Amino acid sequence: MDFLRPTGWADALAAKAEHPAAVPIAGGTDVMVEINFDQRRPEHLLDLGRVDELTEWETGEEYVRLGAAVPYTRIMERLRPELPGLALAAHTVGSPQIRHRGTVGGNLGAASPAGDCHPALLAAGAEIEAASVRGTRLIPVDEFYTGVKRNALAPDELIRAVRIRRADGPQQFSKVGTRNAMVIALCAFGLALHPATRTVRTGIGSAAPTPVRAHAAEDFLNAALAEGGFWESGRALPPSLAGQFAELCSGACAPIDDVRGSAAYRRHAVGVMARRTLAWTWDEFRGPGRSTEGGASCA
Ligand SMILES: Cc1cc2nc3c(=O)[nH]c(=O)nc-3n(C[C@H](O)[C@H](O)[C@H](O)COP(=O)(O)OP(=O)(O)OC[C@H]3O[C@@H](n4cnc5c(N)ncnc54)[C@H](O)[C@@H]3O)c2cc1C
């Protein structure tokens, strides 16, 4: 196995163009597990550890441009106000050691349906900056996941950064697993309120072959919030509205039975997380002292 160690971004792209089958390695928390268990034996490993710009980020008015190799810990410590949903998701990844090494670029590269970044990125709204010696393109996150552990990158492309819409309202992330730490999601749910556009976006993890949005649930809720004047009045959401939203979120799942849980449990849990995250974010949107008691409370 050859170890390619580019010291800059242009060299990394040139190396990937020359060796399209080379496996990029950032934090290595997925790649090294696969190599150690002999699930993968690539001819070339492409180490991105010396490409400094991948660990940088820029905060603009509308977007945060997050370098592909910014570790989870940094997101939790430095980007919580701008990316609250992703920061919450980062909190639930592995252990402190994994969060120090693991990156959003690696989560996207692995494209596991159980990856914790995906629901948060889908809910916030994001684009993946994919680059090669041929140029750079932006892939909307909804189009990035193409199958189980498959993504839309071409063989000669690398992820340079992720452009994530800066939060303009409350965001939440919820994950169900067999214990609280060091657990791969049985299923996960991300929700973002976007008061500026009066829309709500969702993201579901580990309950379909790829991470997905609950489009029908979003359409239903967006229409109901607009018709009822909820954004303007900030009044509590009726339980029936939250219940129907939760049901539609469950309906967006296409889960399987596996060692971590049954399809039926996943569908149910997604509905519960949808109702809870809606209540939490709506309470936050309404402001202190105006909780949805008697409204869309958690069950
Ligand atoms: C003990 C343990 C616990 C874990 N717990 C969780 C968890 O709770 N939640 C969770 O989501 N994940 C978990 N993981 C998986 C892993 O930590 C995450 O997926 C992490 O985000 C991977 O990031 P990385 O930088 O280490 O990726 P790497 O291992 O370096 O790479 C992962 C994949 O992405 C590709 N890649 C990396 N960078 C790029 C790039 N710039 N361009 C293109 N492709 C790229 C690699 O080739 C590889 O296919 C866990 C792993 C371990 C070992």
The ligand as a Gaussian input file, in Angstrom:
#p B3LYP/6-31G(d) Opt

LIG

0 1
 C      -15.475000       3.984000      17.871000
 C      -16.166000       4.728000      16.762000
 C      -17.364000       5.376000      17.033000
 C      -18.022000       6.084000      15.999000
 N      -19.206000       6.704000      16.311000
 C      -19.843000       7.388000      15.340000
 C      -21.074000       8.049000      15.638000
 O      -21.585000       8.047000      16.764000
 N      -21.690000       8.726000      14.617000
 C      -21.162000       8.789000      13.358000
 O      -21.752000       9.421000      12.482000
 N      -19.998000       8.156000      13.066000
 C      -19.340000       7.465000      14.004000
 N      -18.164000       6.826000      13.700000
 C      -17.668000       6.867000      12.329000
 C      -16.676000       8.001000      12.026000
 O      -16.073000       8.493000      13.190000
 C      -17.366000       9.184000      11.294000
 O      -17.987000       8.750000      10.112000
 C      -16.391000      10.322000      10.976000
 O      -17.120000      11.452000      10.564000
 C      -15.402000       9.956000       9.883000
 O      -14.529000      11.064000       9.700000
 P      -12.965000      10.824000       9.431000
 O      -12.375000      12.147000       9.131000
 O      -12.343000      10.036000      10.482000
 O      -13.066000       9.956000       8.070000
 P      -12.036000       8.967000       7.404000
 O      -12.023000       7.662000       8.111000
 O      -10.716000       9.623000       7.197000
 O      -12.756000       8.806000       5.986000
 C      -14.081000       8.288000       5.895000
 C      -14.477000       8.166000       4.419000
 O      -14.534000       9.446000       3.809000
 C      -13.590000       9.546000       2.750000
 N      -13.050000      10.912000       2.829000
 C      -12.482000      11.527000       3.898000
 N      -12.194000      12.814000       3.597000
 C      -12.589000      13.007000       2.317000
 C      -12.559000      14.122000       1.435000
 N      -12.077000      15.327000       1.802000
 N      -13.033000      13.960000       0.188000
 C      -13.553000      12.776000      -0.215000
 N      -13.621000      11.677000       0.559000
 C      -13.142000      11.801000       1.817000
 C      -12.579000       8.437000       2.998000
 O      -11.932000       7.995000       1.828000
 C      -13.474000       7.358000       3.586000
 O      -14.174000       6.692000       2.564000
 C      -17.472000       6.126000      14.697000
 C      -16.248000       5.481000      14.434000
 C      -15.597000       4.802000      15.452000
 C      -14.302000       4.122000      15.161000

